[in-house]
Amino acid sequence: MRYDDFAEWMFGLERFGIKLGLDNTKEFLGRLGNPERSFKSIHVAGTNGKGSVCAIAAEVLRAHGLKVGLYTSPHLVDFRERIRINNRRISEREVIKIGLEQREVMQAMASESMEKQLTFFEFTTGLAFKYFEEKGVDIVVAEVGMGGRLDATNVLVPEVSVITRIGLEHTNYLGGTIPEIAREKAGIIKEGVRAVTCERKPEALTVIENTCIKKRAPLRRIGKDFDISSVRQTLRGIEFDYRGKRTLRGLRTGLLGSHQAENAAVAIAAIEELGARDIAVTDEEIKKGLSSVKWPGRLDVISRRPLVILDGSHNPDGVATTAIVLRSLGLQPLTFVIGCMDDKDARGIVRALIPLASKMIVTQAGYKRALPADSLLRVVQAEFSGETVLQSDARSAFEHGFRNIKGKGLCVIGSLYVVGEAVEWWSERRGPARSAGA
C-alpha cells in the first residue's frame, strides 16, 4: 500500500468525530500489549504554549543524550510531523507497517460493537505509542490533543505532568468558563506524580492547586517555585534568565516572543523534576537544547525582505499574545491573512488583531472544519473598518497578500491548517521552507 493511500484512510477516521473518554483507548492499547508502559514520559496539557513546551523539553532531553519520542498535534504539512524520535519523523514505511497491524485490531473491536469504533486521534495515539515502544525510546514528551482528563493520551502515567496557560477553547466540549476548562486540563495530574505549571490566572491556578492537593501531587508553579527575568527579544529570538532549582543566566532560543521564555521555563522546571528519576540534565545541556529548538509555524519568520510571518495562534488568548509580541517588536501595522476553524472564537481573534492591522485578507483552509471565508468576512467587516479582501482559496490569499503588502509585512494567522497551507505555498514559491519541519 502507498503511504498517501494509507494516510487518506487514516484521515477518513475523522468521520467518527471526537469522543472524549478513555475506555476505547485503554482497550485498544491493551490489545496492542500496552506500549504506553514501555517508556517514561512528560505529559503536557494547556490551551496555549503546550506544543512549544513539548518541543523545548524534547530538544533539551535529546541534548542530554536520550532517545526522545515526541508526539504532538496537529501537523502543518505531513501527518508524520506528529510522531518523531530525536526530531526525525516516523518513516512512511513504518506508518504503513504499524498502521496496518493496528487496523486489524481496530476492526476487531468495531465488529464487537460500534461503540468501540476508534476515532482518528485514538488510532494515531496508538500508532505513536507502538512506534515508540518498537524503537526503544528512553522517554516520550506527549502533547494532549484536547482537554486532558478524557483525552486519549491520558492513559500515560508520566514522570511529570505539565499545565501551560489556560484560556477559553473547545467550550462545547470542555466547558464555558476558565475554571471548568482548568478542571479538564488538570485531569492529567496523577496520584503522587509531580506537576509543574506556568499558569498565573488565579481562577485557573486555584483549580490546579486543589487538584494537586487531592492527588497528593507535588506542584511547582511559576512566580513562586521558578521564574524568569531580564527577558530580551528581537526578530532573531529571545534571551532571558531562569531561576528555579538552579540559576541560569543568558539563556537563548530562536523562538520568537517573550511568552516563549515562560514556555522554556516550565519545560526546564519539568526537566529539573526528572532529577528525582535519575535523569540529571546539566546546565550546558539545557543551554544547548534551547539554542537548537525549532517549532515551525509559531511566530515563524520565513522571510525578512519582505517580512513574512506564519503564526498558528487559533484562539483569542493566543492571538492576543502574538499581538503583544508584534507590537513590542515595532511590527505594526501589518497585512493579515486570516482563516479560522468553525469551532473557534473568530470574533475574539479578529478583535485581538485590529489594533495592528492595516489590511485583512480573509480566507479558509481546505479542511472540512474550516469556517467558510464568507462567514469569516462578515465577522471581520463587523469589527474592522480598514481594508478587507475576500480570497476563498488560501493560496490565492497568500499570493495576493505577498504582492500587496500594506504596512510593515505580512502575517498569516488564525489556524494551524491555514499556516500549513502557507508553508506549502512558500516552499513551492521559494524552494524548501525552513518552517516545513525536519
Secondary structure, DSSP 4 states (H G I P E B T S, - for coil): --HHHHHHHHHHGGGG-----SHHHHHHHHHTT-GGGSSEEEEEE-SBSHHHHHHHHHHHHHHTT--EEEE----SS-GGGGEEETTEEPPHHHHHHHHHHHHHHHHHHHHH-GGGPPPHHHHHHHHHHHHHHHTT-SEEEEE-SSSSTTSGGGG---SEEEE-B-----HHHH-SSHHHHHHHHGGG--TT-EEEE----HHHHHHHHHHHHHTT--EEEBTTTBEEEEEEEETTEEEEEEESSSEEEEEEES--STHHHHHHHHHHHHHHHGGGGT----HHHHHHHHHH---TTSSEEEEETTEEEEE---SHHHHHHHHHHHHHTT--SEEEEE--BTTS-HHHHHHHHGGGEEEEEEEE-SSTTBPPHHHHHHHHHHH--SEEEEEEEHHHHHHHHHHT--SS-EEEES-HHHHHHHHHHHHHHHSS-GGG--
